[in-house]
Amino acid sequence: MSATSAETPWRLYICRACGLIYDEEEGDPDSGLAPGTRFEDIPDDWECPLCGVTKADFEPFERPDVSAVDMGPVMVAREPGILVVGAGLAGWGIVEAIRELDGETPITLVTACRGDRYHKPELSVALSRGQTPDQLVRETGVEAARRLGVRLLAETFVVGVSAERHQLRTTRGTFPYTRLVLAQGARPALPDSLPATLCWRVNDLAGWSGLQAKLADGPQRVVLVGAGMVGCELAEDLARAGHRVTLLGRRAYPLASLLPEAASERLLHSLEALGVTYRGDVDVAKVEADAMGERQLHLADGGVLVADQVVAATGLATDGRLARLAGLDFERGILVDPETLQTSQPDVYALGDCVSFGGVPCRFIEPLPAQARAIARVMLGHDAAPYRHQAPVIRLKTRSLPIEMHGMPERHTGWQVDHDDHRGLAMSQVRDGRRLARLTVGASPSRQSA
C-alpha cells in the first residue's frame, strides 16, 4: 500500500463502461484487492470484475448531494409533480439527476416491485460468486426514497395513462402529473414454446432470486435457451458455479448474430473449456414437466433434452401497452426525440430499455446517465444539454474470454483480421476507407504488452 495518509477519506471510482463502483474501503477481494486498497495502488492491468475494462476506464465518483427537502414518511402523494414509472437503473437514475438540480419538486416513483436498488449487470456473474439477493441490494427502495425525498409507490401497477389530462391511473388510484417519465424497461421475449411457468428469466432481481434459490441445493442440469450476450454470460456463470450447463442456439456458433465467425468460434471453445455443452442450429418445439418435476425439452429435430432447470435468454421486448394508452409513437420501443428524449406527447419522456431511436432499441447501461441528465435539465427548465446518442461499447462479461466491440457493424460488410494469436484476436470492419467497428476477443495487443 502507498503512503497515502490514513486520514484521507475513502474514495469511490466508477467504471465508465458498466457503472460498477469501486469503494476503496471495501476493496474487491474477489479480484485480489484487499479492503483498504487505494485506487492508485491498484495495478494498471487490473480489470473491472464485471465487464473486464482496465483501471484506465474508471473515474472518480461522488454520490450526489441531493439536498432533498424533508418530506416525512414514505406515503402516497397526490399533488402534481414529476411521476416516474419504473425503479430500475433508469428510474432511479432520473430521480438522482432531478435531485442534483432540484431538491424540492415533488417526485413520485411507481414500480411493480419493491423498488430496491441493485446493479443489474451483476446478475449474470453473481451465481459463481455465491452472492445472495440481500448481498446484491445496494439500497432498499424505502431507504432510497427517504434519502432522495421521493414518494415511493412500491408493488403498484400502472393501469392507464391520460396524456391529455396529465393523469396516471394505478392500482392505488389516479395521480396527476406535471411531467411523466417512463422508465419501464423491457421484458423477456418468450416464444410460445417456452412456457413462463417452466422457464426462468433472469432479467431482474426477482427472477434471479428464484433461480438462485432453486440452485442452492447443489449441482444441477441447466439448459439455457438462447446464445446471445445474456445466454453466454449466464452459461459461464452457471458453469463456474458447478452446474452442468447446456447452451442452445439457433446458429452454429454462440453470439453469431453479432460476432464474425472467427470470434464466435473462440467464444465457443472458451465456453467448452469451462464444461459448457453447446448445441447449435436447434429450435425448441416445446417444454414439459414430467411427474418427477424434471423438464423435458423437445427439439424441432426430434431430440429430447432433460434438465432440472430451464433458463430462457431469448431476448427482450418493450411492452407497448402504456405507449398505446398514452397515444405515444411506438416502433420496437417508445420513440423519443434524440436530443430531449421527449415522446410524441407533451410532458412525457422516456429513457432506458423501453425507448427506441428511429426504431432501434437502446438496451445498454452506458447511455443511461447522459439520458437522465438531458431529461432532467429539459423538465426543470435549465440550459439545454442535448443528449447525443451513439452506439455504446458492447462488452461481454465472460471472464474467461473478454469481448469488446466499438462502433456499429454492418451485417453485409466483411471483417478484416488486425491481430491474431493464441492470446487474443483483433478485427475491424471497414467500408470506403472508414472504420465502422472494431472488435477485440481475449487479450488485446495493448494489454498483452502491458
Order of alpha helices (4+ residues) and beta strands (2+ residues): beta-beta-beta-beta-alpha-beta-beta-alpha-beta-alpha-beta-beta-beta-beta-beta-beta-alpha-beta-alpha-beta-alpha-beta-beta-beta-beta-beta-beta-alpha-beta-beta-beta-beta-alpha-beta-beta-beta-beta-beta-alpha
